[in-house]
Amino acid sequence: MRVRLWDYLKRYMRSFLLALVFSVCACALMVLSPQLLGNVTTEIFRGIMAKLNGTGSMDFEAITEILKLLAGLYLLSSVMMGAAGWLMARISTDLTFRLREAVDKKLNVLPLSYFEERSVGDILSCITADVNSLGENISQSVLHLVSGTATVIGIAVMMMRISILLAAMLALIVLVAGLLTWLLSFQVKKYKKRKQELSAMASGYAEEIYSGRSLLKAFGQEEAALARFGKCSRQLYDISWRAEFYSDFMNVVMQSAAAAGYVAAVFLGGRIALQGQFSVGDIQAFIHYIRNIGQPVRQISQSAGMIQGAAASWQRIQAVLSEAEEDDSSLPTEAQQGKAEHAPIPPEVWQGRTEHAPIPPEVQQGKAEHAPEKPGAVRFSHVTFGYKNQPPVLVDFSADILPGQKVAVVGCTGIGKTTMVKLLMRFYDVREGAVYVDGVDVRSYDRMQLRSKFGVVLQDAWLFHGTVLDNIRYGRMDATREEVYEAARAARADAFIKRLPQGYDTMISEEKCSLSQGEKQQLTIARAILTKPEILILDEPSSAVDTLTEQRIREEIGKVMEGRTCFIIAHRPQTISGADVVLHMEQHA
């Protein structure tokens, strides 16, 4: 579904309109001020001429009244412009908040494949730089565009009131300049969009090299990383100066138009004034209007650049918000019964078949598919799966795991062990066949309901900024401290946690952490144990711990998972010892 910016802006229409009314009124009052100053000049000129001719004196009362009115206009105009700015600032901050919230919410429901195909820096750039740029540019560009346009129209009306000929001449100059600005805006949009893309690329690469700085130094790749980042930075520099050049050139065009109009008006207006067609004050007012028209014209020009920048940011935000979400819809009846037809996979793309444990007789007879099962039963039924535009990783894979069994999954790297887990938790959907948990096709579950059955320990330990207690409690936020302590003891993490400065209340994070990789892994194991899942998945859980700690953790996990299903993906022989079923996955030529 394509998301429109209007869907977010329409809620602010009242505030928008009120801000625009304030802005237009403020500009109208400011437009009247040069004419009042011209009237003051006319009164002073008349007074001087009357004194010189001996026919009268200076009318200070009339001049004072005009000046009082002028001061009131300036004050009221400032108040209205301030109110318009305040409203637009409120709109900008609220829009930024809602867009950031929408992008963050969207990212939480996107499939895993979306994140595997994009860099972290690109995603972070969208949720920070692009959202901020859109919010700021929208508020500033709208206010500048409206106030600038209202001022230009007001000045044009006042100029026509003084002299239609001079106004027509100036309008022609501005029209030509406006056409040039419009043509330049296409270049600005193109370069602004490319600038956003390169900025995201640079951010992503910077995040990558700084998060892996230890490996960078270990392999002596500082110079190579600097060269690669320099290349990206030079591309960004090249695009940035082009974008800024065309944006500033639009300002130059409009300023040149204002200057040309000023010169032409002084020359032509002076000749008309000598013929006595309008007063000295009108001449001053007209020249003042020409000088004043430069500012609103610059505002219009700047707002055009801001709008192009906002458009580029919105395109990137829109791409995220329009992404297809994970589908939680239930399967049709025939699919639930295993009758759904799938397009066959051509034999030439098969990479091999997978050997699996024998299927129990009751399953072969079709009883396990529909009969109620104890929690923790898992079945892979003739599963074929491959990643996007890739040959299948699993082909006709079948396996049946009974509740409470400990299953060791072994095989060479890239054979599909982790892929099997992703299908089980429905991070991806199968191409053919079906995966069943507790006798129900995983595609019939709500994803959150399905994943609540699992506890997962991945090979890469992940910690967030917070206390040790919060990191362990992440899988079950309502757990008590005693339950956290119990899970930590089961993961053999309690001893080293107590040695930390504040124990379980010590602040840690993925980047700023004095814990070893093995200790981090023990925290993630404690996190999984705390959830008390029906099915526990351990993906190389002990790769970062010593053999003695691994044995103790295995013993504790065995106690905690007594009667629960457990998948252990591992390469070490000692890791898979004691497994009820060894699922050996092979690839045939």
C-alpha positions in Angstrom: 0.0 0.0 0.0 1.4 3.4 -1.1 1.5 5.9 1.8 0.9 9.6 1.0 2.3 12.5 2.8 -1.2 14.0 2.9 -2.2 11.2 5.2 0.1 12.8 7.8 -0.5 16.4 7.0 -4.3 16.5 7.0 -4.5 16.4 10.8 -2.7 19.7 10.9 -5.0 21.5 8.4 -6.6 23.8 11.1 -3.2 24.8 12.5 -1.8 25.2 9.0 -4.7 27.5 7.9 -4.5 29.6 11.1 -0.7 29.9 10.6 -1.2 30.9 7.0 -3.9 33.5 8.0 -1.5 35.0 10.5 1.3 35.0 8.0 -0.8 36.6 5.2 -2.1 39.3 7.6 1.4 40.1 8.9 2.7 40.4 5.3 -0.3 42.6 4.3 0.4 45.0 7.2 4.1 45.1 6.3 3.3 45.9 2.7 1.3 48.9 3.8 4.3 50.4 5.7 6.3 51.7 2.6 3.2 53.6 1.5 2.7 55.2 4.9 6.4 56.1 4.9 5.8 57.6 1.5 2.9 59.6 2.9 5.2 60.9 5.6 7.7 62.0 3.0 5.0 63.7 1.0 3.8 65.6 4.1 7.4 66.7 4.9 7.9 67.7 1.2 4.7 69.7 1.2 5.6 71.4 4.5 9.0 72.4 3.2 7.6 73.8 -0.1 4.9 75.7 1.9 7.5 77.3 4.1 9.7 78.2 1.1 6.7 79.7 -0.7 5.4 81.3 2.5 2.0 79.7 2.1 2.0 77.5 5.2 4.0 75.4 7.6 4.8 71.8 8.5 1.8 69.7 9.5 3.4 67.8 12.4 0.0 66.5 13.7 -0.6 64.7 10.4 2.9 63.3 10.4 2.6 62.1 14.0 -0.7 60.3 13.3 0.9 58.5 10.3 3.9 57.5 12.4 1.6 56.2 15.2 -0.3 54.1 12.7 3.0 52.9 11.2 4.3 51.8 14.6 1.0 50.0 15.3 1.3 48.1 12.0 4.9 47.0 12.7 3.9 45.8 16.2 0.8 43.9 15.1 2.7 42.4 12.1 5.5 41.1 14.4 3.0 39.5 16.8 1.2 37.8 13.9 4.4 36.6 12.3 5.5 35.3 15.7 2.2 33.4 16.1 2.6 31.9 12.7 6.1 30.8 13.4 5.0 29.2 16.7 2.2 27.2 15.1 4.5 26.0 12.3 7.2 25.0 14.8 4.5 22.9 16.7 3.4 21.3 13.4 7.0 20.5 12.5 7.9 18.9 15.8 4.7 16.9 16.0 5.0 15.8 12.3 8.6 14.7 13.0 7.5 12.8 16.1 4.7 11.0 14.3 6.8 10.1 11.2 9.6 8.8 13.4 7.1 6.8 15.4 5.5 5.5 12.1 8.9 4.5 10.6 9.9 2.7 13.9 6.6 0.9 14.1 6.9 -0.1 10.5 10.4 -1.4 10.9 9.1 -3.6 13.7 6.6 -5.4 11.4 8.8 -5.8 8.4 10.1 -9.2 7.5 13.6 -10.3 8.4 14.6 -10.3 4.7 14.2 -6.5 4.6 17.0 -6.0 7.2 19.2 -8.6 5.6 19.1 -6.8 2.3 19.9 -3.3 3.7 22.7 -1.8 5.8 22.1 -0.6 9.3 23.3 2.9 8.4 20.8 3.2 5.6 17.9 2.4 8.0 19.3 4.7 10.7 19.6 7.5 8.2 15.9 7.2 7.3 14.6 7.2 10.8 16.9 10.1 11.9 18.2 12.4 9.1 15.4 11.9 6.6 12.6 12.4 9.2 14.3 15.4 10.7 14.9 16.9 7.3 11.3 16.4 6.2 9.9 18.0 9.4 12.1 21.0 9.3 11.8 21.6 5.6 8.1 21.3 5.5 7.5 23.9 8.3 10.1 26.4 7.0 9.3 26.0 3.3 5.5 26.4 3.8 5.9 29.4 6.0 8.4 31.0 3.7 6.5 30.2 0.6 3.2 31.6 1.8 4.7 34.7 3.5 6.9 35.3 0.4 4.1 34.9 -2.0 1.7 37.0 0.0 4.3 39.8 0.2 5.1 39.7 -3.5 1.4 39.8 -4.3 0.8 42.7 -1.9 3.8 44.6 -3.2 2.6 44.0 -6.8 -0.9 45.4 -5.9 0.7 48.5 -4.3 3.0 49.0 -7.2 0.1 48.8 -9.6 -1.7 51.3 -7.5 1.2 53.7 -8.0 2.1 53.0 -11.6 0.8 50.1 -13.8 3.6 50.7 -16.3 6.3 50.3 -13.8 4.6 47.3 -12.2 4.2 45.6 -15.6 7.9 46.1 -16.3 8.9 44.6 -13.0 6.5 41.7 -13.4 8.1 40.8 -16.7 11.5 40.7 -15.1 10.3 38.6 -12.2 8.4 36.2 -14.6 11.6 35.5 -16.6 13.5 34.9 -13.3 10.8 32.7 -12.0 10.9 30.5 -15.1 14.6 30.1 -14.7 14.2 29.2 -11.1 11.5 26.6 -12.0 13.9 25.0 -14.5 16.7 24.9 -12.0 14.5 23.3 -9.3 14.6 20.0 -11.3 18.4 19.9 -11.0 18.1 20.7 -7.3 15.7 17.8 -6.7 17.9 15.4 -8.6 21.0 16.3 -6.7 19.2 16.6 -3.3 17.9 13.0 -3.7 21.3 11.7 -4.7 22.8 13.6 -1.7 20.4 11.8 0.7 21.3 8.4 -0.8 25.1 9.0 -0.6 24.7 10.4 2.9 23.0 7.2 4.0 25.7 5.2 2.4 28.4 7.1 4.2 26.6 6.8 7.5 26.2 3.0 6.9 29.9 2.5 6.1 31.0 4.7 9.1 28.7 2.6 11.4 30.2 -0.6 9.9 33.9 0.3 10.3 33.5 1.8 13.8 31.4 -1.0 15.2 34.1 -3.4 13.8 37.1 -1.3 14.7 38.8 -4.1 16.6 38.9 -6.3 13.5 39.9 -3.3 11.4 43.0 -2.8 13.5 43.7 -6.5 13.9 43.9 -7.0 10.1 45.7 -3.7 9.5 42.9 -2.4 7.2 43.0 1.2 8.5 44.4 2.6 5.2 41.9 0.5 3.1 39.0 1.7 5.2 40.1 5.3 5.0 40.5 5.0 1.2 37.0 3.5 0.8 35.4 6.0 3.1 37.3 8.8 1.3 35.9 7.6 -2.0 32.4 7.7 -0.6 33.0 11.1 1.0 34.3 12.5 -2.3 31.2 11.3 -4.1 29.1 13.0 -1.4 31.2 16.1 -1.7 30.7 16.2 -5.4 27.0 15.8 -5.2 26.6 18.2 -2.2 28.3 21.1 -3.9 26.3 20.7 -7.0 23.1 20.6 -5.0 24.1 23.7 -3.0 25.3 25.4 -6.1 22.0 25.0 -8.0 20.1 25.9 -4.9 22.1 29.1 -4.3 22.0 29.9 -8.0 18.3 30.1 -7.8 18.7 32.8 -5.2 21.2 34.6 -7.4 18.7 34.6 -10.3 16.0 36.1 -8.2 18.2 38.6 -6.6 19.5 39.7 -10.0 15.9 40.1 -11.1 15.2 42.3 -8.2 18.3 44.4 -8.8 17.4 44.8 -12.5 13.9 45.9 -11.6 15.3 48.4 -9.1 17.5 50.0 -11.7 14.8 50.1 -14.3 12.2 51.5 -11.9 14.5 54.3 -10.7 15.4 55.3 -14.3 11.8 55.1 -15.7 10.1 56.2 -12.5 12.3 59.3 -12.3 11.3 60.4 -15.8 7.6 59.9 -15.0 8.0 61.8 -11.7 9.5 64.7 -13.6 6.3 64.9 -15.6 4.3 65.3 -12.3 2.3 62.1 -12.7 2.8 61.1 -9.1 4.1 62.6 -5.9 7.6 62.4 -4.3 6.3 60.0 -1.6 5.0 57.7 -4.3 8.4 57.6 -5.9 10.0 56.7 -2.5 7.3 54.1 -1.8 7.8 52.5 -5.2 11.6 52.3 -4.8 11.1 51.0 -1.3 8.8 48.3 -2.7 11.5 47.3 -5.2 14.0 47.0 -2.4 11.6 45.0 -0.2 10.7 42.6 -3.0 14.1 41.0 -2.8 13.5 39.4 0.6 10.2 37.6 -0.3 11.6 36.5 -3.6 14.6 35.0 -1.8 12.2 33.3 0.6 10.3 31.8 -2.4 13.5 30.6 -4.0 14.8 29.1 -0.7 11.4 27.4 -0.1 11.7 25.8 -3.5 15.0 24.3 -2.5 13.6 23.2 0.8 10.6 21.6 -0.9 12.9 19.6 -3.2 14.9 18.5 -0.2 11.7 17.5 1.6 10.5 15.6 -1.5 13.8 13.6 -1.6 13.5 12.8 2.1 9.8 11.8 1.8 10.6 9.4 -1.1 13.0 7.5 1.2 10.5 7.5 4.1 7.7 6.5 1.8 9.7 3.6 0.5 10.0 2.2 4.1 6.3 2.9 5.0 5.1 1.3 1.7 7.1 -1.9 2.3 5.0 -5.1 2.5 4.6 -6.2 6.2 4.8 -9.7 7.5 1.6 -11.5 6.6 -0.3 -12.8 9.6 -3.3 -13.9 7.6 -4.5 -17.5 8.2 -4.1 -20.1 5.5 -7.0 -21.3 3.4 -8.7 -24.6 4.5 -7.1 -26.6 1.8 -3.6 -25.3 2.8 -4.2 -26.2 6.4 -5.1 -29.7 5.3 -1.8 -30.0 3.3 -3.6 -29.9 -0.1 -2.3 -26.6 -1.4 -0.5 -27.0 -4.7 2.9 -25.4 -5.3 4.8 -24.8 -8.4 7.5 -27.5 -8.9 11.1 -26.6 -8.5 13.1 -27.5 -11.7 15.6 -30.4 -11.0 18.5 -28.4 -12.5 18.4 -25.8 -9.6 18.3 -28.5 -6.9 21.4 -28.2 -4.7 20.9 -31.5 -3.0 18.6 -33.3 -0.6 18.6 -33.5 3.2 18.8 -36.7 5.2 16.6 -36.7 8.3 15.5 -38.9 11.2 13.0 -41.6 10.4 9.3 -40.6 10.7 7.4 -42.5 13.4 4.7 -44.9 12.1 1.8 -42.8 13.5 3.0 -39.8 11.6 3.4 -41.8 8.4 -0.2 -42.9 8.8 -1.2 -39.2 8.8 -2.3 -39.1 12.4 0.2 -36.6 13.7 -0.9 -33.9 11.2 -4.4 -33.4 12.6 -4.4 -35.1 16.1 -3.8 -32.8 19.1 -0.2 -32.9 20.2 1.6 -32.1 23.4 3.3 -28.7 23.5 6.6 -28.8 21.7 5.9 -31.1 18.8 7.5 -30.0 15.5 7.1 -31.4 12.1 8.8 -30.5 8.8 6.7 -32.0 5.9 8.5 -32.0 2.5 9.8 -28.5 2.9 11.5 -26.8 0.0 12.8 -23.3 0.5 15.2 -20.8 -1.1 16.0 -17.2 -0.4 14.9 -14.5 -2.8 16.2 -15.2 -6.4 18.4 -18.0 -5.0 18.4 -21.7 -5.6 16.7 -23.7 -2.8 18.6 -24.2 0.4 16.3 -27.0 1.6 14.7 -29.4 -0.9 12.0 -31.9 0.2 13.1 -31.7 3.8 11.1 -33.7 6.3 11.6 -34.4 10.0 9.4 -35.1 13.0 10.3 -34.1 16.5 8.3 -35.3 19.5 7.6 -33.2 22.5 10.4 -33.1 25.0 13.1 -34.4 22.6 16.5 -32.8 22.5 17.5 -32.5 18.8 21.1 -31.9 17.7 21.2 -30.4 14.2 24.6 -30.8 12.5 26.0 -30.4 9.1 28.5 -28.4 7.1 28.3 -24.6 6.9 25.6 -23.2 4.6 23.6 -26.4 4.5 20.5 -24.8 6.0 20.6 -25.4 9.7 19.9 -21.8 10.7 17.4 -21.5 7.7 15.5 -24.4 9.3 15.1 -22.3 12.5 14.0 -19.3 10.5 11.3 -21.3 8.9 10.3 -22.8 12.2 9.8 -19.3 13.7 8.3 -18.1 10.4 10.8 -15.4 9.6 10.3 -16.8 6.1 7.5 -18.8 4.6 8.2 -22.1 2.8 8.0 -22.4 -1.0 6.6 -26.0 -0.8 5.5 -28.2 2.0 4.6 -27.1 5.5 6.1 -26.6 9.0 3.9 -27.7 11.9 4.2 -26.7 15.6 1.9 -28.5 18.0 0.1 -30.0 15.0 -0.8 -26.6 13.4 0.8 -25.1 10.3 2.9 -22.2 11.4 1.3 -20.0 8.7 -2.0 -20.3 10.6 -0.5 -18.8 13.8 -0.3 -15.2 14.6 3.4 -14.5 14.4 3.6 -13.1 17.9 1.7 -16.1 19.3 4.0 -18.5 17.4 7.2 -16.8 18.5 6.1 -16.7 22.1 6.5 -20.5 22.1 10.3 -20.2 21.4 13.3 -19.2 23.4 16.4 -18.4 21.2 20.1 -18.1 21.8 21.9 -17.0 18.7 25.6 -17.4 17.9 26.1 -13.6 18.1 25.3 -12.3 21.6 23.2 -9.1 21.5 23.0 -6.7 24.4 21.3 -3.4 24.6 22.1 -0.3 26.7 20.7 -1.0 30.2 21.3 -2.9 33.3 22.3 -6.6 33.4 18.9 -7.2 35.1 17.0 -5.6 32.2 19.1 -7.4 29.6 18.2 -10.8 31.1 14.6 -9.7 31.7 14.2 -8.7 28.0 12.5 -11.9 27.1 10.0 -11.6 29.9 9.6 -8.1 31.2 7.2 -9.1 34.1 9.8 -11.5 35.6 10.7 -10.9 39.3 14.3 -10.4 40.4 14.3 -13.9 42.0 13.3 -15.4 38.7 16.1 -13.5 37.0 18.6 -14.7 39.6 17.5 -18.3 39.0 17.9 -18.0 35.2 21.3 -16.4 35.7 22.4 -19.3 38.0 21.1 -21.8 35.4 23.3 -20.1 32.7 26.3 -20.1 35.1 26.3 -16.3 34.9 25.5 -15.4 38.5 29.1 -15.6 39.8 30.6 -13.1 37.3 27.5 -10.8 37.5 28.0 -10.5 41.3 31.6 -9.4 40.7 30.4 -6.4 38.6 30.5 -3.0 40.3 26.7 -2.8 40.9 26.0 -6.5 40.3 22.7 -7.0 38.5 22.2 -3.2 38.3 25.4 -2.6 36.4 24.9 -0.6 33.2 26.1 -2.4 30.1 25.6 -2.1 26.3 26.8 -3.8 23.1 29.5 -1.3 22.5 30.5 -0.2 26.1 30.9 -3.4 28.0 33.8 -5.0 29.9 32.3 -8.4 29.6 33.9 -11.1 27.5 32.2 -12.6 24.5 31.5 -15.8 26.6 30.0 -13.8 29.4 27.8 -12.0 27.0 26.7 -15.3 25.6 25.8 -16.5 29.1 23.6 -13.5 29.6 21.7 -14.3 26.4 21.3 -17.9 27.5 19.9 -16.7 30.9 17.5 -14.5 28.9 16.2 -17.5 26.9 15.9 -19.7 30.0 13.9 -17.0 31.8 11.1 -17.2 29.2 10.5 -20.9 30.0 9.7 -21.6 26.4 8.0 -24.6 25.0 10.8 -25.0 22.5 14.4 -23.8 23.0 16.6 -23.1 20.0 20.4 -22.9 20.7 22.3 -21.8 17.6 26.0 -22.4 18.4 25.3 -21.2 22.0 28.6 -22.3 23.5 31.0 -21.3 20.8 32.4 -18.5 22.9 32.6 -20.3 26.3 35.2 -22.8 27.6 34.4 -26.5 27.6 33.9 -26.7 31.4 31.4 -23.8 31.4 29.7 -25.4 28.4 29.3 -28.7 30.2 27.8 -26.9 33.2 25.5 -24.8 31.1 24.3 -27.9 29.2 23.5 -29.6 32.5 21.5 -26.6 33.8 19.7 -26.2 30.5 18.9 -29.9 30.6 17.3 -29.4 34.0 15.3 -26.3 33.0 14.2 -27.8 29.7 13.2 -31.1 31.2 10.1 -32.2 29.3 10.5 -29.4 26.7 11.7 -29.6 23.1 15.2 -28.3 22.5 17.1 -27.8 19.2 20.8 -27.5 19.4 22.7 -26.4 16.3 26.4 -27.1 16.9 29.7 -28.4 15.5 31.4 -29.6 18.7 30.8 -33.3 19.4 30.4 -32.6 23.2 27.7 -30.1 22.5 25.5 -32.6 20.9 26.2 -35.4 23.4 23.0 -36.6 25.2 20.7 -35.6 22.3 17.7 -37.8 21.7 17.8 -37.2 18.0 20.7 -36.2 15.8 19.5 -34.5 12.6 22.4 -34.7 10.1 22.0 -32.4 7.1 24.0 -33.1 4.0 24.3 -31.7 0.5 24.5 -34.1 -2.4 26.1 -33.2 -5.8 
